[in-house]
Amino acid sequence: FYSTPIQSSLSDAYAAQRRKLIGKRATRRVTAGHPALSHGDTIYLTTADSEGNMVSLIQSNYRGMGSGVVVPGLGFVFQDRGQLFSLDPNHANVYAPGKRPFHTIIPAFIMKDGKPWVSFGLMGGAMQPQGHVQIITNLIDFGMNLQEAGDAPRWQHFGSTEPTDSAEAYLT
């Protein structure tokens, strides 16, 4: 299966980009979908049944179409989070045997008294780990139900590890 990015493909910006590929003197072969869309896309799904079984699923292709490698006959794309490895030996995300790249793919479960209690996840790149902390804090520390915790305003830190003197509310 292939999901066509219809909204992005119909955008004025993408049309302008495609229009630049048209020459005045001769036609040119322009492959559909090229240049590639440069943004990633993430989906999240959770479900539970009456017996307490839960699924927390997140799929993200990070940049455009993920790795571009599709499993023959199965139709899904391998993720491309290995792109975040570094070859710098002093970098926290240096490529090494058994190492997992830093990423924000966080399908979450919370256990309570040894039993599944909540299945949840967020989309939004660097907002995901920050949002997870806020959801958990709202549930446990402030006693909100899951809907309230999800609807509550959130903050997001952009950029550096240095503290700043400005803050913006991140509302979802």
C-alpha positions as CSV (number, residue, x, y, z in Angstrom):
1,F,0.0,0.0,0.0
2,Y,1.1,3.6,-0.6
3,S,-0.4,6.6,1.1
4,T,-0.3,9.6,-1.2
5,P,0.5,12.9,0.5
6,I,-2.5,14.7,-1.1
7,Q,-2.5,17.9,1.0
8,S,1.2,18.5,0.5
9,S,1.1,17.6,-3.2
10,L,-1.7,20.1,-3.7
11,S,-0.1,23.0,-1.8
12,D,0.8,26.2,-3.5
13,A,4.4,25.9,-2.3
14,Y,4.8,22.5,-3.8
15,A,3.2,23.7,-7.1
16,A,5.6,26.6,-7.2
17,Q,8.5,24.2,-6.7
18,R,7.3,21.9,-9.5
19,R,6.6,24.9,-11.8
20,K,10.3,25.9,-11.6
21,L,11.1,22.6,-13.3
22,I,9.4,23.6,-16.5
23,G,11.8,25.0,-19.2
24,K,11.0,27.4,-22.0
25,R,12.9,25.6,-24.8
26,A,12.2,21.9,-24.3
27,T,10.3,19.5,-22.3
28,R,12.0,17.8,-19.5
29,R,11.2,14.4,-17.8
30,V,10.1,15.2,-14.3
31,T,9.4,12.2,-12.1
32,A,6.2,12.3,-10.0
33,G,7.1,13.1,-6.4
34,H,10.4,14.7,-7.3
35,P,11.7,16.8,-5.7
36,A,10.7,14.8,-2.7
37,L,8.7,16.3,0.1
38,S,11.1,17.3,2.8
39,H,9.1,16.8,5.9
40,G,8.5,13.7,8.0
41,D,5.2,12.4,9.2
42,T,4.1,10.6,12.4
43,I,1.0,8.7,13.4
44,Y,0.0,7.3,16.8
45,L,-2.6,4.7,17.6
46,T,-3.6,3.1,20.9
47,T,-6.3,0.6,21.8
48,A,-7.2,-1.6,24.7
49,D,-9.6,-4.5,25.3
50,S,-11.8,-5.5,28.3
51,E,-9.1,-8.0,29.4
52,G,-6.4,-5.3,29.8
53,N,-4.5,-6.0,26.7
54,M,-3.1,-2.8,25.2
55,V,-1.4,-1.6,22.0
56,S,0.7,1.6,21.8
57,L,1.9,2.1,18.3
58,I,3.8,5.0,16.7
59,Q,5.0,5.1,13.1
60,S,7.2,7.9,11.9
61,N,9.2,8.3,8.7
62,Y,11.2,11.2,10.0
63,R,12.3,12.7,6.7
64,G,10.1,12.3,3.7
65,M,9.6,8.6,3.1
66,G,11.7,7.2,5.9
67,S,14.6,4.9,4.8
68,G,13.0,4.4,1.4
69,V,13.3,0.6,2.0
70,V,10.0,-1.3,1.7
71,V,9.8,-4.9,2.9
72,P,8.9,-6.9,-0.3
73,G,5.4,-8.2,-0.2
74,L,4.6,-6.5,3.2
75,G,4.3,-2.9,2.2
76,F,5.8,-1.1,5.1
77,V,8.8,1.3,5.2
78,F,11.7,0.8,7.5
79,Q,12.3,3.7,9.8
80,D,15.3,6.0,9.3
81,R,16.3,7.0,12.9
82,G,19.8,5.7,12.3
83,Q,20.3,9.0,10.4
84,L,20.7,10.6,13.9
85,F,23.9,8.7,14.6
86,S,27.1,10.7,14.6
87,L,30.6,9.6,13.6
88,D,32.1,12.0,16.1
89,P,33.5,9.8,18.9
90,N,32.8,12.5,21.5
91,H,29.1,12.8,20.5
92,A,26.5,11.2,22.8
93,N,24.9,9.6,19.8
94,V,28.1,8.1,18.3
95,Y,27.6,5.1,16.1
96,A,28.7,2.0,18.1
97,P,27.8,-1.7,18.3
98,G,24.6,-2.3,20.2
99,K,23.9,1.4,20.4
100,R,20.4,2.8,19.7
101,P,20.0,6.2,18.1
102,F,18.4,9.0,20.1
103,H,14.9,9.5,18.7
104,T,11.5,10.5,19.8
105,I,9.5,7.4,18.9
106,I,8.0,6.7,22.3
107,P,4.9,4.5,22.4
108,A,4.1,4.6,26.1
109,F,2.6,2.4,28.8
110,I,2.1,3.2,32.5
111,M,1.7,0.4,34.9
112,K,-0.2,0.7,38.2
113,D,0.1,-2.0,40.9
114,G,1.8,-4.2,38.4
115,K,-1.1,-4.0,35.8
116,P,-1.4,-2.0,32.6
117,W,-3.0,1.4,33.5
118,V,-2.6,3.8,30.6
119,S,-1.4,3.5,27.0
120,F,-0.6,6.7,25.3
121,G,1.7,8.6,22.9
122,L,2.3,11.9,21.3
123,M,3.4,13.2,17.9
124,G,5.5,16.3,17.3
125,G,9.3,15.6,17.2
126,A,11.1,17.0,20.1
127,M,7.8,17.8,21.8
128,Q,7.2,14.0,22.3
129,P,9.5,13.4,25.4
130,Q,8.6,16.8,26.9
131,G,4.9,16.1,26.3
132,H,5.2,12.6,27.8
133,V,6.5,14.1,31.1
134,Q,3.7,16.6,31.2
135,I,1.0,13.9,30.5
136,I,2.4,11.7,33.2
137,T,2.7,14.6,35.7
138,N,-0.9,15.6,35.0
139,L,-2.2,12.0,35.5
140,I,-0.2,11.1,38.6
141,D,0.7,14.4,40.4
142,F,-2.4,16.4,39.5
143,G,-4.9,13.5,39.4
144,M,-6.3,14.4,36.0
145,N,-8.1,11.8,33.9
146,L,-6.5,11.0,30.5
147,Q,-8.8,13.4,28.6
148,E,-8.0,16.2,30.9
149,A,-4.2,15.4,30.8
150,G,-4.3,15.4,27.0
151,D,-6.3,18.6,26.8
152,A,-4.2,20.6,29.3
153,P,-1.9,23.3,28.0
154,R,1.7,22.2,27.5
155,W,5.0,24.0,27.3
156,Q,7.8,23.2,24.9
157,H,11.5,24.0,25.1
158,F,13.0,24.7,21.7
159,G,16.7,24.4,20.7
160,S,19.5,24.4,23.2
161,T,20.5,23.0,26.6
162,E,20.9,26.6,27.9
163,P,18.1,28.1,30.0
164,T,16.3,31.0,28.4
165,D,14.3,33.9,29.8
166,S,11.3,33.3,27.4
167,A,8.6,30.7,27.3
168,E,5.8,29.9,24.9
169,A,2.7,27.9,25.7
170,Y,2.3,24.9,23.4
171,L,-1.4,24.1,23.2
172,T,-2.6,21.0,21.6
